[in-house]
Amino acid sequence: MSTTKQSKDKVADTAPSFEAAIARLEEINDALERGEPTLEQAIDLYTEGMKLLVFCKERLTEAEKRIQVILQKDGRLMEEDFDAAP
């Protein structure tokens, strides 16, 4: 299997879980910092890392949009957008 194919497979394997994507990003970062991969492998790892980064940013943006702060007002629970909280 080619390195590019392996990289795509790893992204597909890690993408469903934010935590797995972060763990894979850490692995990629460590490998690149140690200078172990060949130039071609480093490019493939970088490409995989960028895809994972985009995935993680999208997941964080989605999570931020869903976060709501529940406030106690006049004896009733009110939901407000996260950005609207004091």
C-alpha positions in Angstrom: 0.0 0.0 0.0 1.4 3.4 -0.9 2.1 6.0 1.8 -0.5 8.4 0.4 -3.1 5.6 0.5 -2.1 4.8 4.1 -2.4 8.4 5.1 -5.9 8.6 3.6 -6.9 5.4 5.4 -5.6 6.8 8.7 -7.6 10.0 8.3 -10.7 7.9 7.5 -10.0 5.7 10.6 -9.5 8.6 12.9 -12.0 11.2 11.6 -15.1 9.9 13.4 -13.6 10.6 16.8 -12.3 14.0 17.8 -10.1 12.4 20.4 -8.6 9.9 18.0 -8.0 12.7 15.5 -6.1 14.7 18.2 -4.1 11.6 19.1 -3.1 11.0 15.5 -2.1 14.7 15.1 0.2 14.2 18.1 1.7 11.1 16.6 2.3 12.9 13.3 3.8 15.9 15.1 6.1 13.7 17.1 7.3 11.8 14.0 7.9 15.0 12.1 9.8 16.5 15.0 12.0 13.5 15.3 12.8 13.7 11.6 12.2 10.0 11.1 10.1 10.0 7.9 11.6 10.4 4.4 10.7 13.6 2.6 7.9 12.0 0.7 6.5 10.4 3.9 6.8 13.8 5.7 4.8 15.4 3.0 2.1 12.7 3.2 2.1 13.0 7.0 1.8 16.8 6.7 -1.1 16.4 4.3 -2.8 13.9 6.7 -2.3 16.3 9.6 -3.8 19.2 7.7 -6.9 17.2 6.9 -7.2 16.2 10.6 -6.7 19.8 11.6 -9.6 20.9 9.4 -11.7 18.1 10.8 -10.9 19.1 14.4 -11.6 22.8 13.8 -14.9 21.9 12.2 -15.8 19.7 15.2 -14.9 22.4 17.7 -16.9 25.0 15.7 -19.9 22.6 15.8 -19.5 22.0 19.5 -19.2 25.7 20.2 -22.4 26.4 18.4 -24.2 23.7 20.4 -23.0 24.9 23.8 -25.7 26.6 25.7 -25.6 28.0 29.2 -28.6 27.3 31.3 -29.4 30.3 33.5 -31.8 30.5 36.4 -34.2 33.4 35.7 -37.4 34.1 37.6 -37.6 30.5 38.8 -37.5 29.2 35.3 -34.6 27.6 33.5 -33.7 29.6 30.4 -31.4 28.5 27.6 -29.2 31.1 26.0 -26.5 30.9 23.4 -23.0 30.5 24.7 -22.0 33.9 23.3 -24.9 35.6 25.1 -23.7 34.5 28.5 -22.1 37.2 30.8 
